[in-house]
Amino acid sequence: MLFHVRMDVNIPRDLPADEAAEIIAREKAYSQALQASGKWRHIWRIAGEYANFSILDVRDNAELHEILSGLPLFPFMRIEVTPLLRHPSSIREDDR
Ligand SMILES: O=C(O)C[C@H]1C=CC(=O)O1
């Protein structure tokens, strides 16, 4: 199942810089492992914002929730999820 996910990050200003850097480093490793697995198909920075648009390809809603709630930055994120399905005019056979 494909999902479009928007993640907006808001790290509190009073979080010590070294703690923030450590969380961001864990977030990067977590995201890159999921990208390598194929579950996190795309990630794009939204220009001018500390936010991204991502496409996740997961088994079901429960797996999506597990992945998103496991993000190291999850406590500092606002997340919006939009379910996707193949468009009848799509020529991409791998869209599903
Ligand atoms: O920077 C972001 O958009 C937040 C987050 C999502 C993946 C990642 O590596 O960082």
The ligand as a Gaussian input file, in Angstrom:
#p B3LYP/6-31G(d) Opt

LIG

0 1
 O       14.575000      16.231000       7.709000
 C       13.404000      15.793000       7.668000
 O       12.638000      16.046000       6.745000
 C       12.907000      14.901000       8.786000
 C       13.374000      13.542000       8.710000
 C       12.811000      12.573000       7.793000
 C       13.793000      11.770000       7.353000
 C       15.007000      12.274000       7.816000
 O       16.146000      11.833000       7.618000
 O       14.785000      13.407000       8.533000

